[in-house]
Amino acid sequence: MPRQFKTARQINKLKITEAAEKLGISQPTLSAWEGERKSPSIDKLENMAELYGVTTDFLLGRTETQSQDPQQPIPLQALPAFHGRPVWSANYGWLLVNATDRLLTFPDGHTLPFSDVIGELFIMALPFSEPDSPKGLPLSHSEVRSQKKIWVEPISPDSDLRRELQGWYHVKDRFVENEYGNRFYLDTYGSKWLAFLSENE
């Protein structure tokens, strides 16, 4: 998988010259790392992770699901590694990480600064945190399109709304729909809802 050196720097809104100076290296050296023409030493990789507030696994292009135990809370300093991805909070439900602005975004658009988070965040809902919640990680957008039937978890701070709309949905061309006519459109996947498979499928 491609390295995320440049992505991590851009998330932190650092110019390449600024990042190189803070890392104690030359700009051409950092350019070579970001272009994957050279590799940093372990010490420099750790320095980069500390500067950008991400894990070394993120920098090396490994997915957070491989480096993060779903049952373990996400350390606040590691949140930038989840940029653009959903995280689970028992207090808030599903939220999207906006590492660029250091915010968590609710489905209705309002935001919560990283510094104001109450409680722990996880890469998936903990067992029994929601009635009948599926185990496992959310499907990717392309995986949703290839299924006929999926379990939908709405992303909402409103636990009553989540319980009311969660459940089995049939996948159509542009949306998913349940037996009551409730719909979630595919272009809102990851911001308003997430999909899972049955453990038996």
Secondary structure as UniProt FT lines:
FT   HELIX           5..11
FT   TURN            12..13
FT   HELIX           16..23
FT   HELIX           27..34
FT   TURN            35..36
FT   HELIX           42..52
FT   HELIX           56..59
FT   TURN            60..61
FT   HELIX           64..67
FT   TURN            70..71
FT   HELIX           76..82
FT   TURN            83..84
FT   STRAND          86..89
FT   TURN            90..92
FT   STRAND          93..98
FT   TURN            99..102
FT   STRAND          103..105
FT   TURN            107..108
FT   STRAND          111..113
FT   HELIX           114..116
FT   STRAND          121..122
FT   TURN            127..128
FT   TURN            131..132
FT   HELIX           141..145
FT   STRAND          149..154
FT   HELIX           159..165
FT   STRAND          167..171
FT   STRAND          175..177
FT   TURN            179..180
FT   STRAND          183..185
FT   HELIX           186..188
FT   TURN            190..192
FT   STRAND          193..196
FT   TURN            199..200
//
